[in-house]
Amino acid sequence: TTAAPTSVSTGFAGHAGSGGGSNARSKNAAGGSVGTVTGVSASSFTVSTPAGEKVTVKETSSTVYDKGTSKSAASAVTKGKTVLVLGKVNSTTITASQVIVQPAINLSKASASVISFKKGSQSASKTVGQIPTDYKEGSGTIVSGTAATKATKAALTSYAGGIVDRVVRLSNGEYEVHYIGVNWPHHIFVTSDFKVVGAN
């Protein structure tokens, strides 16, 4: 894996290897979030995650809607409903490719694993489960498509509260799902068959 240019690695570590020098801070990487709809307008809606993060969801003509496992329509998105949103992420705004209303996620259980962000408090530093032995923050290749969708869903089913802003394939074939908007976790590790095995 080639190293990312140091000029872009401030803040978050740079992730090299994805399309001509793109890095971990690339805007509009594949990701998503899960939470409760707090407001609906003509072409967007807002979501509050279990950790209190506010997310703006932009809808397009190509956004697909599902309710549980059945196809649905934009009208299924109403205030108070739980939604899982997948799409291109830019900070706290998601341009939705898919919205799943009432997803099969136990929000109270999944959010119990997350430490909410509090201004002025230091990020928690702990590791649970299995982290790939050769993992280095900043390594791997940003992915999109089905792999990113499946890894994002897996991560949000176990850890609800923040926003997945990118998914990175590691050299061992596993995925590191990058998580923002919470004090912990920041990285969720998912196997090549999309099972969550660890977080730090």
N, C-alpha and C positions, 0 to 999 in steps of 0.2 A: 504494500500500500504506500502510495506517495504521501508526503507530508503536505498539509495545507499551508498556504503562505502565512507567515506569522502576522502579517498586517490585518488578517481577518479573524485571528483567533483570540481576540480580546473578549472578555465576557464568557461566551460559550466557546468550547473547544471547536476548532474547525474540523469538518469531516470532508476529507478529500475523496476524489475518485468518482464523482458523479457529474458527468457531462461538462468537460472543459473548465475545470477549476471551480465548480460550484462547491459550496462548503456548508457547514452546519447552520449558518445563519441565513441560508437561502430562504427567501420568502416563498410562500405558496408551495411548500412541500406537503405531501399527503399526510393526513392525520385526522383528528376529530375530538369530540367531547361528548359527555352525557350529562343530562340534568333535567330541570323542570322548566317548561315554557313559561315565561313571565310576561310576554307581550307579543302581539302579532300585527304586522302591517302588510301592505300589498305585496311587497317583494322581499320581505325579510321578517325574521322574528328574533326574539332575545331569549336566552336560556340562562338560568342560574344553576351552577354546578353545586353538588352537595357541600363543597368547601367554600361556597359563596362567591366564586369567580363569575363575572358577568361575560357572557359570550354573545356576539352578534352573528346571526346566521343569514347569509345572503342566499336567496333562492334564484335559480335560473330556469330557463325553459327545458334544460336537460336534467334537472334534479329529479331523482326517482324517490317515490314515497312508498314505504311499506308499513303495515300495521301488523305487528307480530311477524308472521311468516307469509302474510298475504299482501298483494299489491294494493296500494291505496292512492290517495290524492292529497294535494296540499291542504285541502279542507280538514284533513284529519289532525293537523297541527293546531291545537287550541290551547289556550291558557290553562296551566295546571297539569298538562300532560307531560309524562316523562318521554324524552326523545334521546336517541343516539344519533349524532350527526357525524357524517364522514365527508371529507372533501379536502380542498386546498386551504391550508391554515396560514394566516398572516397575523401573528400575535394573538389577539382575542377575537379576531374575525375569521369565520369559516365560510368559504364559498362552497355550498353543499352539493355533492354529487349524489348522496343518498341520505335520506332521513328515515329512521326507523322509529315509529311511534309505539310506545309501550314495549321496549325491547326486553328480552329475557335476561335482565340484570337485576340482582338483588342490591339495590342502591345502598341500603343501610349497612349491609355487610361489606360491600366494596368500598364504601366511603370510610368505614371504620379503620381501614388500613392506611389512610392518607393523613398526613399532618398538614393542616391548613396553613396558608400564608398569613403571617401577622407582621405588620409594619414594624421595623426595628428589631425583630427577633432573628436570630441567626438560623441559617438552614440547618436542619438536623443532619447528622452524619451517622448513618447506620446501614448495615447490609443485612438483607435477609435472603434465605434460599441460596441458589447456586449462581455464581457469576462466572462467566468463562475465564479460565485460568490466565489466558494471554490477553485479556481485555485491556485496552488502553483507551481512555477517553479521547475522542477525536479520530478514532480509526473506523474503517468501514466505508460503505457506499450508500448514499441516500437512495431509497427505493420508492416506487409508486405502484399503482395498479393493485391487482389482487393480493399480492404479498403484503403490501402496506395496509390494505383494508383489513385483512385477517389478523395481522399483528396488532393493529390499533384496537380492533374489537376485543381481542384476547386481553390486552392490557387494561382497557376500560372496564371489562367485566370483573377484574380483580382489584383495580385501583380507580375509584370514581371520585372526581373532585377537581382535577386539573384539565389541561388541554394537551393532547398529543400534537406536537408541532413538527415532527418528522420521525421517520422510521429508517434505521440504518441496518444494512446487512453486514454482519461481521465475517471475518475470514473463515470461521468455523461453520458458516451456514446458518447460525442463529441470528436473531434480530435484537437490536437495542432500540427500544421505543423511548424517545426523548419526551419528557413530561415537564410542562411549565405551569405556573399559577399556584403552586403549592410549595410548602417548605420541604416536603418529602413525599414520595420518591422523585428523583430527577431522571433516573434511568430504570426502565423495566425490561427484563430480559425474557425473551420468548424463543422457544425452540423452533427448528425448521418445520415442525408440524403444529406450530402455533399453540403451544402450552406455556403458560407463564411459569418460570422456574426461579426467578430471583429479582431483587430490586436493590438499588442503592441511591 
